[in-house]
């Protein structure tokens, strides 16, 4: 089980069950603008995701296919959620988890949109899309 909370502590998250995919680092323009750099997140099955203090979560529809969740109190980046019917996962920002997660970045996506102020040198797979 993964557990964590946002900067202000008003919202908490628990992910029950196994994590099926390792986290990814997204370098797309929207993720960079939302997070201030890149968004490192892990996909959690929606039926395994419990959110405490959900009344503090706000959603911003950044495109016709995606919503981005954040804390209304402190502004912490929380979620990335496709609005595609039947999609079973919500991406949860890695930075909110407490303690060791046992997870490791698996790849970098949308590297064609990355900022010019850094290089990706960790040797992980890179792609210009998902």
C-alpha positions in Angstrom: 0.0 0.0 0.0 1.2 3.5 -0.9 0.2 6.4 1.4 0.8 10.1 1.3 -0.6 13.6 1.7 -0.3 16.9 0.1 1.8 19.8 1.3 -0.9 21.2 3.6 -2.1 17.8 4.8 -5.8 18.4 4.0 -5.8 15.7 1.3 -4.5 12.2 1.8 -4.1 9.3 -0.7 -3.9 5.6 -0.3 -3.4 3.2 -3.1 -4.4 -0.4 -2.2 -3.2 -3.4 -4.1 -0.3 -3.9 -6.4 1.1 -1.2 -8.7 0.9 -2.6 -12.2 3.2 -0.1 -13.9 6.3 1.7 -12.7 6.1 5.5 -12.7 6.8 7.7 -15.7 8.2 11.2 -16.1 6.2 13.3 -18.5 7.9 16.3 -20.1 5.0 17.7 -22.0 4.3 21.4 -22.0 1.1 21.0 -19.9 2.7 18.8 -17.2 5.7 21.2 -17.0 3.4 24.2 -16.6 1.2 22.4 -14.0 4.1 21.0 -11.9 6.8 23.7 -12.5 9.2 21.1 -14.0 8.1 17.6 -15.0 5.4 15.3 -13.7 6.6 12.0 -12.2 3.5 10.0 -11.6 2.3 6.4 -11.2 -0.9 5.0 -12.6 -3.3 3.6 -9.9 -6.4 1.7 -10.6 -9.3 4.0 -9.7 -11.0 1.3 -7.7 -7.8 1.0 -5.6 -7.4 4.7 -5.0 -8.8 6.2 -1.8 -8.7 10.0 -1.3 -9.3 11.6 2.1 -10.3 15.3 2.2 -11.7 15.0 -1.3 -13.6 18.2 -0.8 -10.3 20.0 -1.2 -9.5 18.5 -4.6 -10.2 20.6 -7.6 -10.1 19.5 -11.2 -8.9 21.5 -14.2 -9.8 20.2 -17.6 -6.7 20.9 -19.6 -7.9 19.4 -22.8 -10.9 17.6 -24.2 -9.5 14.3 -22.9 -7.7 15.1 -19.6 -8.4 16.6 -16.2 -5.6 17.6 -13.7 -6.3 17.5 -10.0 -4.8 19.8 -7.5 -5.3 20.8 -3.8 -7.5 23.9 -3.5 -5.8 24.8 -0.2 -2.1 24.6 -1.0 -2.1 24.1 -4.8 -0.2 20.8 -4.7 -0.1 18.9 -8.0 -2.0 15.6 -7.3 -3.5 13.8 -10.3 -3.7 13.4 -14.0 -6.9 11.7 -15.2 -8.0 10.9 -18.7 -11.7 11.4 -19.2 -12.0 8.6 -21.7 -14.9 6.3 -20.8 -13.8 3.0 -19.4 -10.2 4.2 -18.6 -9.4 2.5 -15.3 -6.4 4.5 -14.1 -5.6 7.9 -12.5 -2.0 9.0 -12.4 -0.9 10.0 -8.9 2.0 12.4 -8.5 5.0 10.5 -6.9 6.0 13.5 -4.7 3.1 13.1 -2.4 3.9 9.6 -1.2 5.4 9.3 2.3 8.3 6.9 2.9 9.9 4.5 0.6 7.7 3.5 -2.3 9.8 0.7 -3.8 9.0 2.1 -7.2 11.4 3.4 -9.9 11.0 5.6 -13.0 10.5 3.4 -16.0 10.6 5.9 -18.9 10.4 9.5 -20.1 7.5 10.6 -22.3 7.0 13.7 -24.5 10.7 14.4 -24.5 10.3 16.5 -27.7 8.5 19.0 -25.5 11.0 19.1 -22.6 12.6 22.3 -21.4 15.9 23.4 -22.9 17.4 24.0 -19.4 18.0 20.3 -18.6 19.2 17.0 -20.1 17.9 13.5 -19.5 20.9 11.4 -18.7 19.6 8.5 -16.7 19.5 6.0 -19.5 15.8 5.2 -19.3 13.7 4.8 -22.5 12.5 8.1 -24.0 9.6 8.8 -26.4 7.9 11.7 -28.0 4.5 10.3 -27.0 3.1 7.7 -24.6 
